[in-house]
Amino acid sequence: MDEITKNRRFMHCPSFKGSMEESDQQRGITHPPHGKPISGELTLLPAFEDVVTCPSYVDLLDIRRSERIYTGEPMTQAQLAFMLWSAQGVQRYRDEARAFTLRPVPSGGARHPFELYAAVKNVEGLKPGLYRYAPMEHVGEKLAAVEFLHALDDYDNRVSDMLAKQKWASKAPAVLFFSCVPYRSEWRYTDAAHRVMLIDLGHAGQNVMLNAAALGLGSCCIAAYDQALCDEAFGFNGIDEYTVYAVTVGEFKS
């Protein structure tokens, strides 16, 4: 079977009734953590009231476009906070056992298998480098905290290399990176989880683009990246966590 045929079959919807292996959820195994533990410097970003510049949903859909040319103007911390929260913030738990979270984006089985990171070049008051969004720090609150991971030497070239030599991407004041922690979904859906997670990723990417447009900013979703360089930069082992998506964000030249 050639690769194209394999990939087409991967997109087919499996029969969820009786075809999957017994899941860890069914075995009574405790659900995996909803977020990674904090080990570095944590910064609470400011509240993001009054940052939305496009209150009309119809207008928002009309202005959303992929933008690749950025002005170099910095983002504010409040803008970054809104982007992070509205993409992966935890609004509440769905159940008393706190096994499932509800967020601004949908996810199959409320599993939310992604972590959200940011490569920061020019955000007011934040030192340049790599950060991780910590959504579990403020469950139910419209607040965002970021954990500083490390600086990124030769930022423009490093980010460009991570994003398959797309030099324009390194000019954005911030690049959001989604990683996948697959066991969060595999715990419930076993071998059917991976197709569902790809669908979830599309939901998240569209949310980010609409959220950027609501702030009057441009964005561009990127699926072309260097897997090894991205995983190395963020410290992923490529199995239990790995890069799956990137989105540039910033003020753009119209």
C-alpha positions as CSV (number, residue, x, y, z in Angstrom):
1,M,0.0,0.0,0.0
2,D,1.5,3.4,-1.0
3,E,1.8,6.3,1.4
4,I,-1.0,8.3,-0.2
5,T,-3.4,5.4,0.2
6,K,-2.4,4.8,3.8
7,N,-3.0,8.5,4.6
8,R,-6.4,8.5,2.9
9,R,-7.4,5.5,5.0
10,F,-6.1,7.2,8.2
11,M,-8.6,9.9,7.5
12,H,-11.5,7.4,7.5
13,C,-13.7,7.5,10.6
14,P,-13.3,4.2,12.6
15,S,-16.2,2.4,14.1
16,F,-16.1,3.7,17.7
17,K,-18.4,1.0,18.9
18,G,-16.5,-2.1,19.9
19,S,-13.5,-1.7,17.5
20,M,-11.1,0.1,19.9
21,E,-8.9,-1.6,22.4
22,E,-9.9,-1.3,26.0
23,S,-8.8,2.2,27.1
24,D,-6.9,3.1,30.2
25,Q,-10.0,5.1,31.2
26,Q,-12.1,1.9,31.0
27,R,-9.5,0.1,33.1
28,G,-9.9,2.7,35.8
29,I,-6.5,4.2,35.4
30,T,-6.3,7.8,36.7
31,H,-6.5,10.4,33.9
32,P,-3.2,12.1,32.9
33,P,-2.5,15.7,34.1
34,H,-4.1,18.5,32.2
35,G,-1.0,20.5,32.2
36,K,2.7,20.2,32.8
37,P,4.2,21.2,36.2
38,I,5.9,24.5,36.6
39,S,9.7,24.4,37.0
40,G,10.9,27.8,35.9
41,E,10.2,31.5,36.3
42,L,6.4,32.3,36.2
43,T,5.1,35.6,35.0
44,L,1.4,36.6,35.4
45,L,0.3,38.6,32.4
46,P,-2.1,41.5,32.9
47,A,-5.9,41.2,32.5
48,F,-7.0,41.6,28.9
49,E,-10.1,43.8,29.2
50,D,-10.6,46.3,26.3
51,V,-8.1,44.6,24.0
52,V,-10.6,43.5,21.4
53,T,-10.9,46.0,18.6
54,C,-13.4,44.1,16.4
55,P,-16.6,43.4,18.4
56,S,-18.7,42.3,15.3
57,Y,-18.5,38.6,14.6
58,V,-19.5,39.1,11.0
59,D,-16.7,41.7,10.5
60,L,-14.3,39.3,12.3
61,L,-15.0,36.6,9.8
62,D,-14.6,39.0,6.9
63,I,-11.2,40.4,8.0
64,R,-9.5,37.1,9.0
65,R,-6.7,36.4,6.5
66,S,-3.2,34.9,6.7
67,E,-0.7,37.7,7.1
68,R,3.0,37.3,6.6
69,I,4.4,40.8,6.6
70,Y,4.8,42.4,10.1
71,T,5.5,46.0,11.0
72,G,8.0,45.3,13.9
73,E,5.7,47.0,16.4
74,P,5.6,45.2,19.8
75,M,2.6,43.3,21.1
76,T,1.4,44.2,24.6
77,Q,1.3,41.7,27.4
78,A,-2.5,42.0,27.5
79,Q,-2.7,41.0,23.8
80,L,-0.5,38.0,24.4
81,A,-2.6,37.0,27.4
82,F,-5.8,37.1,25.4
83,M,-4.2,35.0,22.6
84,L,-3.0,32.4,25.0
85,W,-6.2,32.2,27.1
86,S,-8.6,32.2,24.2
87,A,-6.6,29.4,22.6
88,Q,-6.1,27.0,25.5
89,G,-7.3,28.6,28.7
90,V,-9.2,26.3,31.2
91,Q,-12.7,27.7,31.9
92,R,-13.8,24.9,34.2
93,Y,-13.8,21.2,34.9
94,R,-16.6,19.2,33.2
95,D,-16.9,16.6,36.0
96,E,-16.5,16.3,39.8
97,A,-13.4,14.0,39.4
98,R,-11.8,16.8,37.4
99,A,-10.8,14.3,34.6
100,F,-12.0,16.6,31.8
101,T,-11.6,20.4,31.2
102,L,-13.7,22.8,29.2
103,R,-11.8,25.4,27.2
104,P,-12.5,28.1,24.6
105,V,-11.7,25.5,21.9
106,P,-13.5,22.2,21.4
107,S,-11.7,18.9,21.8
108,G,-12.9,15.3,21.3
109,G,-13.9,13.9,24.7
110,A,-12.8,17.2,26.3
111,R,-9.2,15.8,26.4
112,H,-7.3,18.9,25.1
113,P,-4.1,17.1,24.3
114,F,-2.1,20.2,23.5
115,E,0.4,22.5,25.3
116,L,0.9,26.0,24.0
117,Y,4.2,27.7,23.8
118,A,5.4,31.1,22.5
119,A,8.6,32.3,20.9
120,V,8.7,35.9,22.0
121,K,10.7,38.4,20.0
122,N,9.0,41.7,20.8
123,V,6.3,41.7,23.6
124,E,6.4,44.7,25.9
125,G,8.0,43.9,29.3
126,L,8.9,40.3,28.4
127,K,12.5,39.3,27.7
128,P,12.9,37.6,24.4
129,G,13.0,33.8,24.4
130,L,10.8,30.7,24.7
131,Y,7.8,30.5,27.0
132,R,5.2,28.0,28.0
133,Y,1.6,29.0,28.7
134,A,0.5,27.6,32.1
135,P,-3.4,27.3,31.9
136,M,-3.8,25.3,35.0
137,E,-2.6,28.2,37.2
138,H,-5.9,30.2,36.8
139,V,-8.7,27.7,36.2
140,G,-12.0,29.6,35.6
141,E,-10.3,33.0,35.5
142,K,-9.6,35.1,32.5
143,L,-5.9,35.4,33.3
144,A,-2.8,34.0,31.8
145,A,0.6,33.1,33.2
146,V,3.7,32.1,31.2
147,E,6.7,30.1,32.3
148,F,10.1,31.3,30.9
149,L,12.0,28.4,29.5
150,H,15.2,30.0,28.1
151,A,16.6,32.6,25.8
152,L,17.1,31.9,22.1
153,D,20.5,33.0,20.8
154,D,20.4,34.4,17.2
155,Y,16.6,34.5,17.5
156,D,15.8,35.4,13.8
157,N,17.9,32.6,12.3
158,R,16.9,30.0,15.0
159,V,13.2,30.7,14.5
160,S,13.5,30.8,10.7
161,D,15.3,27.4,10.8
162,M,12.7,25.9,13.1
163,L,10.0,27.0,10.7
164,A,11.5,25.4,7.6
165,K,13.6,28.5,6.6
166,Q,10.6,30.8,6.4
167,K,12.4,34.0,7.2
168,W,9.3,36.2,7.3
169,A,8.0,34.2,10.3
170,S,10.9,35.3,12.5
171,K,9.8,39.0,12.0
172,A,6.6,38.5,13.9
173,P,6.7,39.7,17.6
174,A,5.5,36.3,18.7
175,V,5.1,32.8,17.3
176,L,2.8,30.4,19.1
177,F,3.8,26.7,19.0
178,F,1.4,23.9,19.8
179,S,2.8,20.7,21.1
180,C,0.9,17.4,21.4
181,V,0.9,15.3,24.6
182,P,-0.8,12.3,22.9
183,Y,-1.5,10.2,26.0
184,R,-4.1,12.7,27.2
185,S,-6.3,11.6,24.3
186,E,-5.0,8.0,24.0
187,W,-6.1,7.5,27.7
188,R,-9.7,7.7,26.4
189,Y,-9.6,6.8,22.7
190,T,-6.6,4.5,22.3
191,D,-5.7,4.0,18.7
192,A,-8.5,6.2,17.4
193,A,-7.1,9.2,19.3
194,H,-4.7,10.5,16.7
195,R,-7.2,11.3,14.0
196,V,-9.3,13.1,16.6
197,M,-6.3,15.1,17.8
198,L,-5.6,16.3,14.3
199,I,-9.2,17.6,14.1
200,D,-8.8,19.3,17.5
201,L,-5.7,21.0,16.1
202,G,-7.7,22.6,13.3
203,H,-10.2,24.0,15.9
204,A,-7.3,25.5,17.9
205,G,-5.6,27.1,14.8
206,Q,-8.8,28.7,13.7
207,N,-9.4,30.1,17.2
208,V,-6.0,31.7,17.2
209,M,-6.5,33.3,13.8
210,L,-9.9,34.7,14.8
211,N,-8.6,35.9,18.1
212,A,-5.7,37.7,16.4
213,A,-8.2,39.4,14.0
214,A,-10.3,40.4,17.0
215,L,-7.2,42.3,18.4
216,G,-6.5,44.0,15.1
217,L,-3.5,41.8,14.6
218,G,-2.4,39.5,11.7
219,S,-1.6,35.8,12.0
220,C,-0.6,32.9,9.8
221,C,-0.9,29.2,10.6
222,I,2.2,27.2,9.7
223,A,2.4,23.4,9.1
224,A,5.8,23.5,7.6
225,Y,8.4,23.2,10.3
226,D,11.6,21.3,11.2
227,Q,10.4,18.6,13.6
228,A,13.8,17.9,15.2
229,L,14.7,21.6,15.6
230,C,11.4,22.6,17.2
231,D,11.3,19.6,19.5
232,E,14.9,20.3,20.6
233,A,14.3,24.0,21.2
234,F,11.4,23.2,23.6
235,G,12.9,20.1,25.1
236,F,10.5,17.5,23.8
237,N,11.5,13.9,23.4
238,G,9.4,13.6,20.2
239,I,7.3,10.7,21.6
240,D,5.5,11.8,24.7
241,E,5.4,15.3,23.5
242,Y,6.2,16.8,20.1
243,T,5.6,19.9,18.0
244,V,2.5,19.9,15.8
245,Y,1.7,23.5,14.7
246,A,2.9,27.1,14.7
247,V,1.1,30.4,14.3
248,T,2.8,33.8,13.8
249,V,1.0,36.8,15.4
250,G,1.6,40.6,15.2
251,E,0.8,43.9,13.8
252,F,0.9,43.6,10.0
253,K,1.3,45.8,6.9
254,S,-2.0,46.1,5.1
